[in-house]
Amino acid sequence: MASNDSETLSEKPETPFHDLDHYLAIPRVSGLALSPDGKRLVTTVATLNPKGTEYGTALWELDPEGQKQARRITRSAKGEAGAVFAASGDLYFGSARPDPETPEAEPVNALWMLPADGGEARVVLTRAGGVSALLAAKESGALFINASVLAGAADEDSDEERRKARKDNKVAAILHSGYPVRYWDADLGPAQPRLFAVEPGEEQEPGKPATVDAAAPLKLRNLTPDAGAGLRDAEPVVSPDGKTIYSSFNKPLARANSRSILVAIDVSTGTRKVLLDTEGMSYFPGPVSPDNRTLVVLSESDTTPEAAPQVKLHLLDVSGAAPQTTGDAALTPLAHGWDRWPHPAAWLPDGSALLATADEDGASPVFRISVTGDGGAGHVTRLTADTAAYTDVVVAPDGCTAYALRSSYEFPAEAVRIDLASGDVARLPAPAERPHYKGSLERVETTAADGTRVPAYLALPEGATAGNPAPLLLWIHGGPLGSWNAWTWRWNPWLLVARGYAVLLPDPALSTGYGQHHIQRGWGEWGKAPFTDLMAITDAVVQRPDIDESRTAAMGGSFGGYMANWVAGHTDRFKAIVTHASLWALDQFGPTTDAAQYWLKEMTAEMALENSPHLHVENISTPMLVIHGDKDYRVPIGEGLRLWYELLSKSQLAADENGETGHRFLYFPDENHWILQPRHAKVWYGVVEHFLAKNLLDKDLPVPEELGL
């Protein structure tokens, strides 16, 4: 993990994980789009620019049959992403690259089209506010975009005028009348999301559906002009015939609360109809059946201080023939006996079953859920048997094959073909080979005091033996409703394994993939079951002869950072603790996070105080590395600032008379909950390595030169 910028990528290290420049240069794959005929498969690949300062994206075409090599099909400095195939086979995508026909225009994220029969990509639609996301109906030629509009704008022209006035007058102020005002890393407003139909600019033959003709001028029709902030963070789906869009819709409630209801938007008229609106429940649309008659619905119950959320699948008859019932009475339960949290992905073409993914015991496989047939509705079959995580599942028109992105702790995301009869998985020729690492990955587990199984992954360095035991790093995942089951670029164990550390990745109470009980047993008591689970699995692993119990550290981000803070105040067993974007004072965090309306339902004020790490600062005797970004809205910077001050003023390693302390604070003024800029990621790992080496290995490694120290 050298931080010497004079080293070039031509000087190949032992593995990419032995040098941060090489690690950051590994291509990153995301998203899949399959053409209607199943013959073309497109993904997005992010690569590091020559200066190493940011990632650029491009579209690559993969061979669904796995015979031909992957090939790049777009190229620009601004990059391309969000690929969607239209029914015609034309490929649409978003890009902010300049239009060759109007090079003087200020670039925005416009709608581009790559013709099915070949030729150059060209801009087919541009607007002042840009384009956020694309939707295409599988059967018809209908195309839709999600784009932002200034709330007071009457039409596209007035939206453009208002944007220009704000820019020219350097006005960034936003006047709010609702909650929230920011989300993760984005300031909300004054623009709000809207759904638009993309239509031909010229009249078509009467009686025929409006199809997008690549050669004709295009125009937009606002389907949701009165949506307000209702479509914020929504993920709408469109029916195959292009006649209806289904979407979650944010419904404001009293006392700055809200929940998601389910609406249907009639494309021909723009009429919005509420389908599901039940107190204490939020609803989200899944895919629409091939015959346009059935909508998959995902429900999530509101949290309470006593009860964790429950996530369930349902079917909703949207054909118009169903009785006019409302709320849960209108829903048909699907696989409610399956104790997992599913993510619906795609219908089989014959409508007999649904494909879904779900966390399961350190993996996130693809499952088939029957809707009709001999197995009975709701019968669940696991299709993929490996310990990998699958996303972006799409199904071929013949219903025999699916395609997905697959990753695990052994390799980053890659495109694969899944045989839906046998479950066999084949890797498709990729834009880049898997990065090679040295070491091994094991599945380990122990039993908690209450008899619950506590599983984990253990990444071991090459050469760890009883005669040469490895120092151990306990990594605690965020969420907390999540699992260590997929490749991560931010918390990648192989970077530290390359430096001789063993990395333990446990799934304690509150982790997904082990049933509702595993979540519920830690609900509202973060400092109890999750903490004891983490200590139990650490106790078990340090008994191994290839692990050095005398040299251990704990690390975590977000909820993992919260747990790192809790660990620091409740045990001195670790030599160092790294806490990133962490919750510190829960009474302060609750009202200041970006989603206080959710958090404040999760714990009472008394529970928050009982589980607040800041009340135990006087017990902290372990050196802590605090890391926080100023633009983090999920865990506001106030948490990091208060933690830092109280460590220096109240902990057992408080600053001495010379202002010296064993604690450190790595502050990023322009990063958010994640460290996204490549050079900052390099600094992050460099400082972490320096801090661990000093406290675990008694080595004084240099900090990155970019810090100017």
Secondary structure, DSSP 4 states (H G I P E B T S, - for coil): ----TTS-TTS--SSGGG-HHHHHTS-EEEEEEE-TTS--EEEEEEEE-TTSS-EEEEEEEE-TTS-SPPEE----SS-EEEEEE-TTS-EEEEE-SPPTT-TTSPP--EEEEE-TT----EEEE--TT---EEEE-SSSS-EEEEEEEETT-SSHHHHHHHHHHHHHTT------SSS-SEETTEE--SEEEEEEEEEESS---TTS-----TTS-EEEEES-TT-TTTTTT---EE-TTSSEEEEEEEEE-STT-EEEEEEEEETTT--EEEEE--TTEEEEEEEEPTTS-EEEEEEEEPP-SS----EEEEEEE-SS-S----GGGGEEEESTTS-S-EEEEEE-TTSSEEEEEE-BTTBB-EEEEESSSTT-TT-EEE---SS-EEEEEEE-TTSSEEEEEEEETTEEEEEEEEETTT--EEEPP-SSPPPP--SEEEEEEEE-TTS-EEEEEEEE-TT--SSSPEEEEEEE-SSSS--S-S--SSS-HHHHHTTT-EEEEE--TT-SSS-HHHHHTTTT-TTTHHHHHHHHHHHHHTTSTTEEEEEEEEEEETHHHHHHHHHHHH----SEEEEES----HHHHHHHSTTHHHHHHHS-HHHHHHT-GGGGGGG--S-EEEEEETT-SSS-HHHHHHHHHHHHHHSTT---TTS--S-EEEEETT--SS--SHHHHHHHHHHHHHHHIIIII---PPPPGGG--
